[in-house]
Amino acid sequence: MAESRSAQAALAEALSVDAAGHEKQAIPLYRQALASGLAGDDLHTALVGLGSSLCTVGKTQAAITTLRKARRLFPSDIVVIMFLALAHYDAGQRDLVIRQLGNALVNESTQPRLKRYRRVLARKYHALRG
């Protein structure tokens, strides 16, 4: 679906308002942009921005829901994983945070020393409660 001009304009305004530290005012703009139809990088940006802003204003469960949607759409995106981990941290789900960030490091790191430990670390992080 092609993005409408109003979706892009709402996203640009949301980003500007958010960057100025007015997350509460950015939330309806992100929602408007999403409802107007976004795709690709703009969809990613709007979902992450909305999730982050929701978390900042204390709407942790709504943030988690939004960021889980982003995770379904962008499953290996490290930015989404990191913001989702922060939302889970704010929700008091510390074991889940460690699991998410540990799995992300195991899956994304190119450190040569990790190669020999990758399987065992992946198994251990996956086994963490959460």
JOFENVEN-V686767 format. One record per backbone hydrogen bond with DSSP energy under -0.5 kcal/mol. CO is the residue of the C=O (numbers start at 1). NH is the residue of the N-H. Records with the same first field share a line. If there is no record, write none. Layout:
CO = NH  NH
//
This chain:
4 = 8
5 = 9
6 = 10
7 = 11
8 = 12
9 = 13
10 = 14
11 = 15
12 = 16
13 = 17
14 = 18
15 = 19
16 = 20
17 = 22
18 = 21
22 = 26
23 = 27
24 = 28
25 = 29
26 = 30
27 = 31
28 = 32
29 = 33
30 = 34
31 = 35
32 = 36
33 = 37
34 = 37
37 = 4
39 = 42  43
40 = 44
41 = 45
42 = 46
43 = 47
44 = 48
45 = 49
46 = 50
47 = 51
48 = 52
49 = 53
50 = 54
51 = 55
52 = 56
53 = 57
54 = 59
55 = 58
58 = 60
59 = 63
60 = 64
61 = 65
62 = 66
63 = 67
64 = 68
65 = 69
66 = 70
67 = 71
68 = 72
69 = 73
70 = 74
74 = 77
76 = 78
77 = 81
78 = 82
79 = 83
80 = 84
81 = 85
82 = 86
83 = 87
84 = 88
85 = 89
86 = 90
87 = 91
88 = 93
89 = 92
92 = 94
93 = 97
94 = 98
95 = 99
96 = 100
97 = 101
98 = 102
99 = 103
100 = 104
101 = 105
102 = 106
103 = 107
104 = 108
105 = 109
111 = 114  115
112 = 115
114 = 117  118
117 = 121
118 = 122
119 = 123
120 = 124
121 = 125
122 = 126
123 = 127
124 = 128
125 = 128
//
